[in-house]
Amino acid sequence: ELTNRGVAVHIINMGMFTAETMENPMTKLLFNVLGAFAEFERSMILERTQEGIRDAREKGVKFGRKSKTHKIEGALLHAI
């Protein structure tokens, strides 16, 4: 889809992928394999992150902002 729109991808140590170079079957295969590995790595990162969060929760780690506690005393307490 990107090459049909005229988008060129430049991988520094591998050169430029354009609509013209994507017509080459070997280049197309390489680009698809690289995309598959990138998708796999992203899935692995997500899985490890979720596992880490789950382990932390089991250990009692609290996530998010700490709740604010206000001391109501003196004139404010009297006014309320």
C-alpha positions as CSV (number, residue, x, y, z in Angstrom):
1,E,0.0,0.0,0.0
2,L,2.8,2.4,0.9
3,T,4.7,1.8,-2.3
4,N,1.6,2.3,-4.3
5,R,1.3,5.7,-2.7
6,G,4.9,6.5,-3.7
7,V,6.4,6.2,-0.2
8,A,10.1,5.2,-0.2
9,V,11.6,3.4,2.8
10,H,15.3,3.9,3.3
11,I,17.0,1.4,5.6
12,I,20.5,2.9,6.2
13,N,22.5,-0.2,5.8
14,M,20.2,-1.9,3.2
15,G,19.4,0.9,0.8
16,M,16.2,2.3,-0.5
17,F,12.9,0.5,-1.0
18,T,10.7,2.2,-3.6
19,A,7.8,1.2,-5.9
20,E,10.3,0.4,-8.6
21,T,12.6,-1.7,-6.4
22,M,9.6,-3.5,-4.9
23,E,8.9,-5.0,-8.4
24,N,12.0,-7.2,-7.8
25,P,10.8,-10.5,-6.2
26,M,14.0,-10.7,-4.0
27,T,13.6,-7.2,-2.7
28,K,9.9,-7.8,-2.0
29,L,10.7,-11.0,-0.1
30,L,13.3,-9.3,2.0
31,F,11.0,-6.4,2.8
32,N,8.2,-8.8,3.9
33,V,10.6,-10.9,6.0
34,L,11.9,-7.7,7.7
35,G,8.3,-6.7,8.4
36,A,7.4,-10.1,9.8
37,F,10.4,-9.9,12.2
38,A,9.5,-6.4,13.3
39,E,5.9,-7.6,14.0
40,F,7.2,-10.6,15.9
41,E,9.5,-8.4,18.0
42,R,6.7,-6.0,18.8
43,S,4.5,-8.9,20.0
44,M,7.3,-10.2,22.1
45,I,7.9,-6.8,23.7
46,L,4.2,-6.5,24.5
47,E,4.1,-10.0,26.0
48,R,7.1,-9.3,28.2
49,T,5.7,-6.0,29.3
50,Q,2.4,-7.6,30.3
51,E,4.2,-10.4,32.2
52,G,6.3,-7.8,34.1
53,I,3.2,-5.8,35.1
54,R,1.4,-9.0,36.2
55,D,4.4,-10.1,38.3
56,A,4.7,-6.6,39.8
57,R,1.0,-6.6,40.8
58,E,1.4,-10.0,42.4
59,K,4.2,-8.5,44.5
60,G,1.9,-5.7,45.6
61,V,3.3,-2.9,43.4
62,K,0.7,-0.2,42.9
63,F,0.4,1.5,39.5
64,G,-0.8,5.0,38.7
65,R,-0.7,8.2,40.6
66,K,-0.6,8.3,44.3
67,S,-3.8,9.5,45.8
68,K,-3.7,12.9,47.4
69,T,-4.5,13.1,51.0
70,H,-5.6,16.4,52.5
71,K,-5.6,17.2,56.2
72,I,-8.7,19.1,57.1
73,E,-8.0,20.9,60.3
74,G,-8.3,24.3,62.0
75,A,-10.5,26.9,60.3
76,L,-11.3,24.7,57.3
77,L,-12.6,22.0,59.6
78,H,-14.7,24.5,61.5
79,A,-16.1,26.0,58.3
80,I,-17.2,22.6,57.1
